[in-house]
Amino acid sequence: MTKLIARLAGAATLCAALTALPALAQEPEQYTTFEKYGVCGSIDDTCYNPWNNRTEGEEAPWKVLIYYYVAPGVNPHANVEAGVEALTALFEGEGYEVTASNDPATFENGRNLSSMDAVVFFSTGREALTDLGKHQLQIYIRGGGGFAGIHNAFGTSYSWTWYEGLLGGQLFNHGPRQEAAIQVQSPNDPSVAHLTDGTTFIEEEWYNIYPDPRKLTDMNILLTVDEATMTAGQSSTHPGMGEGHPVSWCHYYDGGRAWMTVLGHSHDILEDDNFLQHVLGGVNGIMGKDDFCVQ
């Protein structure tokens, strides 16, 4: 009994000591891109390198690369092939020259990227680039390249911190596929100017993103989803992102332009003019054809 009492007393002493320890440091409420990722980030063109010096009329047509590689062992989204077709038709309808690829070797030759006005990741999955491909994408962005990340571009390259910074966060999870209403946060931006508060998208996966892109002081949020309209609820392992749940955003990053949207899950959305105009506006912005990342 004496030994038991001694053990209990020792446990109580240990608990008291642990309780007295200072609280663990918490992640700050906000930070800059440089503080978080070690590269320049901005909403204006402070962090842009105009080395490509691309202006309309100097080179025709505008060139877009659609990349949709999904690593082996990962189930691709059911609408990937249809999405590539829809986006190709969208861009070609504007007179752009489109290259579609699901081959990582595309990124291993810098010449394949240097001629592109925009690189679009459409529902790529997990390790989508080789180490050389990652390096070439960084060179492209640092020279003033344009990047658009659509839907499962957020479920890509989880171990690559630079890419997480390019996106502004990555996929944590999502609740059931469901219809919900969006709210426009930057109505003057061309990629969302055609939308109004209450516009709905059906059968969508409303991604919960981590880290939260709203914590970046140099990120411009374009669209949010009203979680009150998500009647099917959240996932069992994430409470949702609350009021102002981000859906689309943009920034200048490490010399280039980056525009993102979590929309793009279903076949239905590929026939939704609101979605297609949303993507077209974003791509026109990262190319420099139209205004980019307007607050």
C-alpha positions in Angstrom: 0.0 0.0 0.0 2.9 2.3 0.9 4.5 1.8 -2.6 1.1 2.4 -4.3 0.7 5.7 -2.4 4.2 6.7 -3.3 3.5 6.0 -7.0 0.3 8.0 -6.9 2.1 10.9 -5.3 4.8 10.7 -7.9 2.2 10.7 -10.7 0.5 13.7 -9.1 3.8 15.6 -8.9 4.5 14.9 -12.6 1.1 16.1 -13.7 1.5 19.3 -11.7 4.9 19.9 -13.3 3.5 19.3 -16.8 0.6 21.7 -16.1 3.1 24.3 -15.0 5.0 24.2 -18.3 4.5 27.1 -20.7 1.9 26.6 -23.5 3.3 25.3 -26.8 3.8 28.1 -29.4 0.8 28.4 -31.7 1.0 29.2 -35.4 0.5 32.9 -35.8 -2.9 34.2 -37.0 -1.3 35.8 -40.0 2.1 35.8 -41.8 3.6 36.9 -45.1 4.6 34.5 -47.8 8.2 35.2 -47.1 7.8 34.4 -43.4 6.0 31.2 -44.2 7.7 29.9 -47.4 10.9 32.0 -47.8 9.9 33.5 -51.1 8.4 36.8 -52.3 4.6 37.0 -52.3 2.3 40.0 -53.0 -1.1 41.0 -54.2 0.3 43.8 -56.4 3.2 43.2 -58.9 5.9 43.9 -56.3 6.9 40.2 -56.5 6.6 39.9 -60.3 9.5 39.4 -62.7 8.5 40.7 -66.2 11.4 38.8 -67.8 9.1 37.1 -70.4 7.9 40.6 -71.5 4.9 39.1 -73.2 2.4 41.5 -74.7 -0.5 40.8 -76.9 0.3 41.1 -80.6 4.0 40.3 -80.3 3.5 36.6 -80.5 0.5 34.8 -81.7 -1.3 32.8 -80.5 -1.3 32.8 -76.7 -0.1 29.4 -75.6 -1.5 27.3 -72.7 -0.3 24.0 -71.3 -2.9 21.8 -69.6 -1.2 19.2 -67.3 -3.2 16.4 -65.8 -0.9 13.7 -64.7 -1.9 11.5 -61.7 0.7 9.3 -60.0 0.4 5.5 -60.2 -1.8 4.0 -57.5 -3.9 7.1 -57.1 -7.5 7.1 -58.5 -7.9 10.0 -61.0 -11.0 12.1 -60.8 -13.7 10.7 -63.1 -14.0 13.9 -65.1 -10.3 14.4 -65.9 -10.4 13.4 -69.5 -13.7 15.3 -70.1 -12.2 18.2 -68.3 -9.2 18.4 -70.5 -11.5 18.3 -73.5 -13.7 21.1 -72.1 -10.7 23.3 -71.2 -9.1 22.7 -74.6 -12.3 23.7 -76.3 -12.6 26.8 -74.0 -9.1 28.0 -74.8 -9.1 27.1 -78.4 -12.3 29.0 -78.7 -10.4 32.1 -77.7 -7.8 31.4 -80.4 -5.1 30.1 -78.0 -2.7 27.3 -78.9 -3.3 24.4 -76.4 -1.0 21.6 -75.4 -2.4 18.9 -73.1 -0.1 16.4 -71.4 -0.1 13.8 -68.7 3.6 13.0 -69.1 6.0 14.3 -66.4 8.8 14.4 -69.0 7.0 17.4 -70.4 8.4 19.4 -67.5 11.9 18.1 -67.8 12.8 20.2 -70.8 12.7 23.9 -70.0 11.9 24.8 -73.6 8.6 23.1 -73.3 7.7 25.6 -70.6 9.5 28.7 -71.7 7.2 29.2 -74.7 4.0 28.8 -72.6 2.0 31.9 -71.4 0.1 29.7 -68.9 0.6 26.4 -67.2 -2.7 24.9 -65.9 -2.7 22.0 -63.4 -6.1 20.3 -63.8 -6.8 17.7 -61.1 -3.3 16.3 -61.0 -2.6 13.8 -58.2 0.1 13.2 -55.7 3.7 13.2 -57.0 3.0 14.8 -60.4 6.6 15.9 -61.3 10.1 14.5 -61.1 12.8 16.4 -59.3 14.0 17.9 -62.6 10.4 18.8 -63.5 10.0 20.6 -60.2 13.2 22.6 -60.9 12.0 23.6 -64.3 8.6 24.7 -63.0 10.4 26.9 -60.5 12.5 28.4 -63.2 9.4 29.1 -65.3 7.6 30.8 -62.4 10.6 32.8 -61.4 10.9 34.2 -64.9 7.3 35.6 -64.8 5.4 32.5 -65.8 1.7 32.0 -65.1 0.2 29.1 -63.1 -3.4 28.1 -62.6 -4.3 25.3 -60.1 -7.7 23.7 -60.6 -9.4 21.3 -58.1 -7.1 18.4 -57.3 -4.0 20.5 -58.1 -4.4 20.9 -54.3 -4.0 17.1 -53.8 -0.5 17.2 -55.4 3.1 17.2 -54.2 2.4 17.3 -50.5 6.0 17.1 -49.6 7.1 20.1 -51.7 7.0 23.2 -49.6 7.6 25.6 -52.5 4.5 24.2 -54.3 2.4 24.5 -51.2 3.4 28.2 -51.2 2.5 28.6 -54.9 -1.0 27.2 -54.1 -1.3 29.0 -50.8 -2.2 25.7 -49.0 -3.2 22.2 -49.9 -6.1 19.8 -49.6 -6.8 18.4 -46.2 -10.1 16.8 -47.0 -13.7 17.6 -48.0 -17.2 16.8 -46.9 -19.8 15.0 -49.0 -20.2 16.2 -52.7 -23.0 18.7 -52.6 -24.5 21.9 -54.0 -23.6 25.1 -52.2 -23.7 28.8 -52.8 -20.6 31.0 -53.3 -20.0 34.6 -52.3 -17.9 37.0 -54.3 -15.1 38.7 -52.3 -13.2 40.6 -55.1 -16.0 41.6 -57.6 -13.6 43.7 -59.8 -11.4 40.7 -60.6 -12.1 39.4 -64.2 -12.3 35.8 -63.0 -15.2 36.4 -60.7 -16.8 39.6 -62.0 -19.5 37.6 -63.8 -20.6 35.9 -60.6 -23.0 37.1 -57.9 -23.5 36.2 -54.3 -25.7 33.1 -54.1 -24.5 31.5 -57.4 -24.5 27.8 -56.8 -22.4 24.9 -58.1 -23.7 21.3 -57.8 -22.0 18.1 -56.9 -18.9 19.9 -55.8 -16.2 18.9 -53.3 -15.7 22.0 -51.2 -12.1 21.5 -50.2 -10.9 22.2 -46.7 -7.4 23.7 -47.2 -4.4 23.6 -44.9 -2.7 25.8 -44.1 -5.5 28.3 -44.4 -4.7 30.7 -47.3 -6.5 33.5 -45.5 -3.5 33.6 -43.1 -1.3 34.9 -45.8 -1.4 38.7 -45.7 -0.4 38.9 -49.3 -3.1 36.6 -50.7 -6.2 37.9 -52.5 -9.3 35.8 -51.8 -11.7 35.9 -54.8 -14.5 33.5 -53.8 -15.8 31.9 -50.7 -18.5 29.3 -50.1 -21.3 29.8 -47.6 -21.1 26.8 -45.3 -24.7 27.4 -44.2 -25.8 26.3 -47.7 -23.8 23.0 -47.4 -26.8 21.0 -46.2 -25.0 17.7 -46.5 -22.5 18.9 -43.8 -18.8 18.6 -43.4 -16.5 15.6 -43.1 -16.2 13.6 -39.9 -12.6 14.7 -39.4 -12.7 18.4 -40.2 -15.1 21.0 -38.9 -15.0 23.1 -42.1 -13.3 26.4 -42.5 -16.1 28.5 -41.1 -17.3 31.8 -42.3 -15.4 33.0 -45.4 -14.4 29.4 -46.4 -12.1 30.2 -49.4 -12.8 28.7 -52.8 -10.6 30.8 -55.2 -7.7 33.1 -54.7 -4.6 34.6 -56.4 -1.2 36.2 -55.7 2.1 37.0 -57.2 4.6 34.3 -56.1 8.4 34.0 -56.5 8.4 36.1 -59.7 5.3 34.7 -61.3 1.5 34.9 -61.2 -0.7 32.2 -59.6 -4.5 31.7 -59.6 -6.3 28.9 -57.9 -9.8 27.5 -57.6 -11.0 24.4 -55.7 -14.0 24.1 -58.1 -13.9 21.5 -60.9 -14.9 18.1 -59.5 -18.0 17.0 -61.5 -18.9 16.4 -65.1 -21.8 18.8 -64.6 -19.5 21.7 -63.8 -17.6 21.3 -67.1 -20.9 22.4 -68.8 -21.4 25.3 -66.4 -20.7 28.6 -68.2 -20.1 30.3 -64.8 -17.2 27.8 -64.1 -15.8 28.1 -67.6 -15.8 31.9 -67.5 -14.2 31.7 -64.0 -11.3 29.6 -65.3 -10.9 31.7 -68.5 -10.7 34.9 -66.5 -8.1 33.3 -64.2 -6.0 32.1 -67.1 -6.2 35.4 -69.0 -4.9 37.1 -65.8 -1.9 34.8 -65.2 -1.0 35.2 -68.9 -1.1 39.0 -68.6 -3.7 39.3 -71.3 -6.2 40.8 -68.8 -6.0 42.4 -65.4 -4.7 40.0 -62.7 -5.6 39.5 -59.1 -7.8 42.7 -58.7 -9.0 43.4 -55.2 
